[in-house]
Amino acid sequence: MELVVYVGDKVRRLRDERALTQEELAEKAGITVAALSRIERNSAEPRAKTRRRLAEALGVDPRELLED
């Protein structure tokens, strides 16, 4: 059985835990709010570079975004 990890769900949960708005996280990660919105809705899969930026902005290891 294949495990599917939705990076967007993890990003949204971590953002909510840190009480950040999409605008604040997008700015910290150097991406657009539109891109972050697509990631959080799981309609776009972030590339490795974007995952690293999001992880840094959220204060977590990038691998954490891929863990269930």
N, C-alpha and C positions, 0 to 999 in steps of 0.2 A: 504494500500500500504506500502511496506517495503522500508525503506531508506537504501541504501548501501553507506557506507563510505569507500573510498579507502585510507587506511593509507599511502600507498606508495606515492600516489599523494600529500598528505599533507606534508609528509616528504620531498619530492623533492622540493616542492614549498618553504617551510621554509628554506631548505638548500640553494636554489638559492637566496632567499632574503638576506641571511647572507653571500653570496659570498663564501661559503665553497665548496671545492671539495669533491667528495665521499671519497677520502682517508682521508681527514681531519676530516670529520664527523665520519667516521668509527672508526678512532683512538680515537676521543673524547668519543665515545659511547662504546668503547671496543668490537667492533664486526669487522668481516672481511669485506673487500670491496665487496667480492662476496655476502655475506649475505645482505649487504645494497643494492646492485644492485638488488637482487631478491625482496627485500621489495619495492623498488622504482618502479619496473616493475609490482607490485601487483601479482607476482607469488609466493610470500610467505607472510604469515600473521605473523607479529612479536608477540611473546609471551609478556605477561604483563611486565616481567622484561626487555625485550629488548625495549619495548615502553617507559618504564620509563627512561632507559639509553639514548635513542634517544631524548626524551623530555628534559632531563637535558642538554644534549649536545647542543640542539637547544635553550635552555633558555625559554622553555614554560612548561605549566602544561601538564602532560600526557593526561588529558582529551581532550585537544585541538587537539590531533592527531586523536581523534575519532569523532570530530565535523565536520559537513559539512561546 
